[in-house]
Amino acid sequence: KSYSYMVRHIMASDSTPFWVGTFVYVALGLLACAISACLGQGALRGQVGLTTLLITIATFCMWMMWAMTWLMQWHPIIRPEVETDH
């Protein structure tokens, strides 16, 4: 079997790292929301809803950037494959 077949088979077989990374982002987002709610004193006192919304949006945007980067590297083009019709 060729090298490119083996690499393609190994890389296409498992999406577990994607789901683990997604779980980590969800857990960190929930932790950040909980910390901001507990420590919601000071300049943003009484605006727990606003801080929770901002943390949620920031976490989602960071996750989207991570997910796009991870998914682009999941199936990279090892080398161009030219198909000829002979």
Protein Blocks (a to p, Z undefined) as FASTA:
>chain_A
ZZklmmmmmmmmpcklmmmmmmmmmmmmmmmmmmmmmmmgcjkgoilmmmmmmmmmmmmm
mmmmmmmmmmmmmmccfbacddddZZ
